[in-house]
Amino acid sequence: IVYWGGTEYATLAAFKAAYPTMEVNGLSTNPLINPFPTPTLQSGSPAIVAGANLGASYNVDKSGFTRPSAPAPWDIGAYQFDTLAPSPPVLNSVR
């Protein structure tokens, strides 16, 4: 399931045992993401406030919404969940 540093790990548990600090914020559950074309987090998603603050270079999410300032935890993924956040653009399919 995981190939890291030249070693294969058959389970996520085996990888976590070998590298206990690598998956501190990792989740192995359904992230509750809305379907394409707006893959934002749904209310109740375990990815909400489960990520790490990556610093000033990433303070704005994919839709242009400002993420919380440090030390507040961020959401995992490209879009910050917030009921006041602007909606991401809807992409048109190519015909």
N, C-alpha and C positions, 0 to 999 in steps of 0.2 A: 504494500500500500504506500510506503514511503521509501524513497531512495535518497540518502543523504551522506555526503562525505565518503562515497565509495562503498557504502553498506546499505543493504536492503533490510527493511523492517517490515515484517508481515502484518503488524497491527499498529494502530496509533498508540496503544498502551506501551508497546515495546519501544517505540520512538520516544515517547515521553519519559520513559524510564532511563533511556540512554542520554537524553538531553532535557533534563527537568526544567531548565529556564527558557527553552525555545518556544514552548506552547503555553506560556503563562496566560495569554489573552486569547488562545485558540478555542474554538467551539466546535464540537462535533454533533451538531443538531440542525434541524431545519431553521434557516435564518429568517424565514417568512418574508420573502422578497416578492414584490408585486411583479406580474408578468411583463414581458417586453410589450410596448416600447418604453415603459416607465419603471425600470427596475429599482424602485425605492423600497425602503424598509416598511413593513406593515406595522401597525400598532401592536405592541406585545412581542416584537421580535427580540430574541435573545442577543442580537447584535447591537441593540441600543445601549449606549454607555458601557460597552464591553471592550472597546479598543483603547489604544494608547495614543496620547497626544504626540504627533510626529513633528511638531515645531512650526515655526512661522511660515515656512515654505509651503505648507499644506493647510493653512488656516481657512481656505475657501473650498467648499465641496464642488462636485461636478456641475451642480445647478447654479452655483454662484452664492450659495448660502454660507455665511461665516460660521465656522465651527466655534465651540466654546473656547474661551481663553484658558491657559494653563492655571491650575493643574487639573481642571475638569476633564473626565474621561470623554473620549470621542466615541462615535458609533463606528462599527466596523463596516468598511465599504466605501464606495465612491460618493454616496449621498448621506448627509446628516439628517436624521429623522427629527422633524419638528413640525408641529401643526401650523406654525407661522412661516415655514420655509417656502420659498417660491417653488412652484412645480417645475420639474425638468422639462425641457422641450420634448414634444411628441415627434418622433421621427416618422416620416412618410415612407412607405414601402416603395421599392423600385418596381416599375411595371415594364 
